Amino acid sequence: MDIESVIGNYKLFLDKVFDHLRAVGFDIAEFAELDHIAYRTESDEAYAAMKTKLLDFCAASDEVFFAGRLILVGRLKKPLDYSGLKIEGIELLAPKENNKFKDGLEHAEFVTKLPLPEFLEKHKNIDFKLDAYAREINPELIVKFSDCAAKFHAQSLLEVRGIK
């Protein structure tokens, strides 16, 4: 079994993310890395089942209760390849209360080359969601599109969570 049989066609998902990013004015060269992609579940039962499957593909992982739900972050044994980019991480999100999401890939997270305040200033024309920008640990900027999202950090989630 390969990871695509578990999470779906991640390349088509990333095609969509990158199309949206280019359309609003991001230059892909601004990103130091695409550190992980995230899969959201619609129920706790789906989360538990997906966790069991995904752990087979992870060399190391960490699960925490954050923002009212479980979140698993794993370092993949074999990084995903997307147009020459190596994606080393996967994030699995249990549903929040009043969840409206279906099971599937939901967002991609990027490490920016610029510090976040400079990145934000450079893209002040973008409608970022700033809910987690002031967060003390791993602040982020979020851009939501109709069918996916992109998040931007100064440090990879794998580093922040100490997953080697």
SERO-4910 file (N, C-alpha, C, O; in steps of 0.05 Angstrom, whole numbers):
BEGIN
 pado doro    nc1    nc2    nc3   cac1   cac2   cac3    cc1    cc2    cc3    oc1    oc2    oc3
  Met    A     17    -24      0      0      0      0     18     25      0     38     26     14
  Asp    A     10     45    -16     25     70    -16      8     92     -2    -16     88      3
  Ile    A     21    114      5      7    134     21    -16    147      5    -36    156     18
  Glu    A    -14    148    -21    -36    159    -37    -62    143    -34    -84    154    -36
  Ser    A    -59    117    -29    -84    101    -25    -97    107      1   -120    100      6
  Val    A    -82    121     19    -93    129     45   -103    158     45   -125    163     54
  Ile    A    -87    176     35    -94    205     37   -106    216     11   -117    238     11
  Gly    A   -105    201    -10   -114    212    -36    -91    223    -52    -68    221    -44
  Asn    A    -98    234    -75    -78    244    -94    -67    271    -84    -79    292    -90
  Tyr    A    -45    270    -70    -34    294    -58    -23    312    -80    -21    337    -76
  Lys    A    -14    302   -103     -4    318   -124    -26    336   -136    -21    360   -141
  Leu    A    -49    325   -141    -71    341   -150    -79    362   -130    -85    385   -137
  Phe    A    -79    355   -104    -84    374    -83    -64    397    -83    -72    420    -82
  Leu    A    -39    390    -85    -18    411    -86    -19    428   -111    -12    451   -110
  Asp    A    -26    416   -134    -31    431   -158    -51    454   -152    -46    477   -160
  Lys    A    -72    447   -139    -93    466   -132    -82    488   -113    -87    511   -118
  Val    A    -68    480    -92    -56    499    -74    -38    518    -88    -40    543    -85
  Phe    A    -19    508   -104      0    525   -118    -14    543   -139     -6    566   -143
  Asp    A    -35    533   -152    -50    550   -171    -62    574   -157    -61    596   -166
  His    A    -74    569   -133    -85    590   -117    -64    610   -108    -67    634   -110
  Leu    A    -41    600    -99    -19    617    -89     -9    635   -111     -6    659   -107
  Arg    A     -5    624   -135      5    641   -157    -16    661   -165    -10    684   -172
  Ala    A    -42    653   -165    -63    671   -173    -66    696   -155    -73    717   -165
  Val    A    -59    694   -130    -61    717   -112    -34    732   -109    -33    752    -95
  Gly    A    -13    722   -123     11    738   -124     36    728   -109     55    742   -106
  Phe    A     35    703    -99     58    692    -86     78    682   -106     70    671   -127
  Asp    A    104    685   -100    125    673   -116    135    649   -101    142    651    -77
  Ile    A    135    626   -113    143    601   -100    171    603    -89    178    589    -70
  Ala    A    188    620   -101    215    623    -91    217    636    -63    238    637    -51
  Glu    A    194    647    -54    193    659    -27    193    638     -4    197    645     19
  Phe    A    189    613    -11    186    593      9    212    576     12    223    567     -8
  Ala    A    221    573     37    245    557     42    238    527     39    255    512     30
  Glu    A    214    520     47    205    492     44    175    490     46    161    507     57
  Leu    A    165    468     36    138    459     41    141    437     61    147    414     53
  Asp    A    137    443     86    144    424    107    124    401    111    131    379    119
  His    A     98    407    107     79    385    110     52    392     96     46    415     90
  Ile    A     36    372     92      9    375     84     -9    363    106      0    346    122
  Ala    A    -33    373    107    -51    365    129    -77    352    118    -89    361     99
  Tyr    A    -85    331    133   -109    316    127   -128    320    150   -120    315    173
  Arg    A   -152    329    145   -172    334    166   -193    312    164   -201    303    143
  Thr    A   -202    304    188   -224    283    189   -250    296    198   -250    317    211
  Glu    A   -272    283    191   -298    293    199   -308    281    225   -329    291    236
  Ser    A   -295    260    235   -304    248    260   -280    238    276   -259    233    265
  Asp    A   -284    234    302   -263    222    319   -257    194    310   -234    185    311
  Glu    A   -277    179    301   -273    152    292   -256    151    266   -238    134    263
  Ala    A   -261    170    248   -245    172    224   -216    180    230   -197    170    218
  Tyr    A   -213    197    250   -186    205    259   -171    180    269   -148    176    261
  Ala    A   -183    165    286   -170    141    298   -163    121    276   -141    110    276
  Ala    A   -180    117    256   -175     98    234   -152    109    217   -134     94    209
  Met    A   -153    135    211   -132    147    194   -105    147    208    -84    143    196
  Lys    A   -105    152    234    -81    152    250    -67    125    248    -43    123    243
  Thr    A    -82    103    251    -71     76    249    -58     72    222    -36     60    220
  Lys    A    -70     81    201    -59     77    174    -34     95    170    -14     85    159
  Leu    A    -36    120    178    -14    139    173     11    132    188     34    136    179
  Leu    A      8    121    212     32    114    229     50     94    215     74     94    220
  Asp    A     39     78    197     56     59    181     75     73    163     96     62    156
  Phe    A     69     98    155     85    113    137    104    133    152    120    146    139
  Cys    A    103    134    178    118    153    194    142    140    208    140    118    220
  Ala    A    165    154    206    189    145    221    187    154    250    197    140    268
  Ala    A    174    176    255    170    187    281    145    204    281    137    215    260
  Ser    A    132    206    304    108    223    305    103    233    334    116    224    353
  Asp    A     85    252    336     78    264    361     48    271    360     39    283    340
  Glu    A     34    265    380      5    271    381      0    289    405      9    283    427
  Val    A    -14    311    401    -21    329    423    -50    337    421    -63    335    400
  Phe    A    -61    345    444    -88    357    445    -84    387    443    -71    399    460
  Phe    A    -94    399    421    -90    427    416   -115    439    404   -127    427    386
  Ala    A   -124    461    414   -147    476    404   -172    458    404   -189    459    386
  Gly    A   -175    442    425   -199    427    429   -201    400    414   -222    389    412
  Arg    A   -178    391    403   -179    366    388   -151    354    386   -131    367    391
  Leu    A   -149    328    379   -124    315    376   -111    322    349   -125    325    329
  Ile    A    -85    325    349    -70    331    324    -45    313    325    -29    313    344
  Leu    A    -42    298    304    -18    281    300      0    294    279     -9    302    258
  Val    A     26    295    285     45    305    265     66    283    263     76    273    282
  Gly    A     72    275    238     91    254    233    112    261    213    107    276    194
  Arg    A    136    251    217    158    253    197    156    228    180    157    205    191
  Leu    A    152    232    155    149    209    137    175    193    133    196    205    131
  Lys    A    172    167    132    196    150    126    207    157     99    231    158     95
  Lys    A    189    161     80    196    168     52    182    195     46    158    195     43
  Pro    A    198    217     44    185    242     38    169    241     12    175    227     -7
  Leu    A    147    257     12    131    259    -12    146    276    -32    160    295    -24
  Asp    A    143    270    -58    156    286    -78    135    301    -94    115    289   -103
  Tyr    A    139    327    -96    121    343   -112    137    363   -128    148    382   -118
  Ser    A    140    358   -154    155    375   -172    182    382   -161    191    405   -163
  Gly    A    196    363   -150    223    367   -140    224    376   -111    245    376    -99
  Leu    A    201    383    -99    200    390    -71    198    364    -55    182    346    -62
  Lys    A    212    362    -33    210    340    -15    194    348     10    202    366     24
  Ile    A    172    335     14    154    341     36    158    320     57    150    297     53
  Glu    A    169    328     80    177    308    100    155    303    121    157    283    136
  Gly    A    135    320    122    115    316    144     87    313    135     79    321    113
  Ile    A     71    302    153     42    298    149     29    306    176     39    299    197
  Glu    A      7    320    174     -8    327    198    -36    316    195    -49    317    174
  Leu    A    -46    304    217    -73    293    217    -89    308    239    -80    310    262
  Leu    A   -112    319    231   -128    335    249   -154    322    255   -170    315    237
  Ala    A   -160    318    280   -186    309    289   -205    333    286   -196    356    284
  Pro    A   -231    328    285   -249    350    281   -252    368    306   -249    358    328
  Lys    A   -256    394    301   -263    412    323   -293    409    328   -308    397    312
  Glu    A   -302    419    350   -331    419    356   -345    435    333   -334    454    323
  Asn    A   -369    426    326   -384    438    304   -369    436    277   -371    454    261
  Asn    A   -354    414    273   -339    410    249   -356    410    224   -378    399    224
  Lys    A   -347    423    203   -361    424    178   -344    412    155   -351    415    132
  Phe    A   -322    399    162   -304    389    142   -310    360    135   -320    345    152
  Lys    A   -304    352    111   -305    324    103   -277    313    105   -257    329    106
  Asp    A   -274    287    106   -247    275    106   -232    283     81   -243    282     59
  Gly    A   -207    291     84   -190    297     61   -168    316     67   -166    328     88
  Leu    A   -151    320     47   -129    339     49   -141    367     50   -159    374     35
  Glu    A   -130    383     69   -142    409     75   -123    432     70   -131    452     58
  His    A    -98    430     79    -80    452     75    -51    443     72    -44    420     78
  Ala    A    -34    461     62     -5    457     60      8    479     76     -2    502     77
  Glu    A     30    472     89     44    492    106     73    497     95     87    478     89
  Phe    A     80    522     94    105    531     82    122    545    103    111    560    120
  Val    A    148    542    101    167    558    117    176    580     98    185    575     76
  Thr    A    173    605    108    180    628     91    210    635     94    222    630    115
  Lys    A    221    646     73    249    655     74    251    681     90    271    685    104
  Leu    A    231    698     87    231    723    103    219    718    130    203    700    133
  Pro    A    227    734    150    213    733    176    183    739    171    176    755    153
  Leu    A    166    728    187    137    731    183    128    760    181    112    767    164
  Pro    A    137    778    199    128    806    196    135    819    169    119    834    158
  Glu    A    159    812    159    167    822    132    150    809    110    142    822     91
  Phe    A    145    784    113    129    769     94    100    781     93     89    785     72
  Leu    A     89    787    117     63    799    119     63    827    105     44    833     90
  Glu    A     83    842    111     85    869    100     87    868     69     74    883     55
  Lys    A    103    850     60    107    847     31     81    840     17     76    847     -6
  His    A     64    825     31     39    816     19     15    828     33     -6    815     38
  Lys    A     16    854     39     -5    867     53    -31    868     37    -53    874     48
  Asn    A    -30    862     11    -54    861     -5    -69    835     -2    -92    832    -12
  Ile    A    -57    815     11    -69    789     14    -86    789     40    -79    801     60
  Asp    A   -109    776     38   -128    775     61   -120    751     79   -132    730     78
  Phe    A    -99    755     95    -90    734    113   -109    732    136   -120    752    146
  Lys    A   -113    708    146   -126    703    171   -104    705    192    -84    691    191
  Leu    A   -108    722    212    -87    728    232    -93    716    259    -80    724    279
  Asp    A   -112    697    261   -119    686    287    -95    675    302    -95    677    327
  Ala    A    -76    663    288    -53    650    302    -27    665    298     -6    655    304
  Tyr    A    -29    690    287     -5    705    282      9    714    308     34    716    309
  Ala    A     -6    720    329      6    729    354     13    706    373     22    710    395
  Arg    A      8    681    364     14    658    380     43    658    387     60    664    371
  Glu    A     49    651    412     77    651    422     94    629    408    117    635    400
  Ile    A     83    606    406     98    583    394     88    579    365     64    574    360
  Asn    A    106    582    346    101    577    318     78    594    307     58    583    297
  Pro    A     80    620    308     59    637    297     55    632    267     74    623    254
  Glu    A     31    637    257     27    631    229      8    651    216     -8    665    229
  Leu    A     11    653    190     -7    668    173    -22    648    156    -11    627    148
  Ile    A    -48    652    152    -64    633    137    -78    647    114    -89    669    117
  Val    A    -79    634     91    -95    643     69   -114    620     63   -106    598     57
  Lys    A   -140    627     64   -160    607     58   -171    611     30   -178    634     22
  Phe    A   -173    590     15   -185    590    -11   -212    575     -9   -218    564     12
  Ser    A   -226    574    -30   -253    560    -29   -250    530    -24   -269    519    -12
  Asp    A   -228    518    -32   -226    489    -30   -201    479    -16   -195    455    -17
  Cys    A   -185    497     -4   -161    489      9   -150    514     24   -162    535     23
  Ala    A   -127    510     37   -115    533     51    -84    529     50    -74    507     45
  Ala    A    -70    552     54    -41    551     57    -34    566     82    -46    587     89
  Lys    A    -15    556     97     -6    568    122     24    573    119     39    558    106
  Phe    A     33    595    132     61    604    130     72    607    158     60    619    175
  His    A     97    597    161    111    597    187    140    605    182    150    605    160
  Ala    A    153    612    204    182    618    203    198    592    208    222    592    202
  Gln    A    186    571    219    200    547    226    181    523    220    157    525    222
  Ser    A    193    501    211    176    477    204    163    465    229    174    466    251
  Leu    A    140    454    225    125    442    247    140    418    259    139    413    283
  Leu    A    155    404    242    171    381    252    192    391    271    197    378    292
  Glu    A    205    414    265    225    425    283    212    434    309    222    429    331
  Val    A    190    449    307    176    459    330    169    437    349    171    440    373
  Arg    A    159    415    338    150    392    354    172    373    361    168    354    376
  Gly    A    197    378    351    220    361    358    218    333    347    227    314    360
  Ile    A    206    330    324    203    304    311    226    299    292    228    311    271
  Lys    A    243    280    300    267    274    284    264    248    269    283    241    255
***
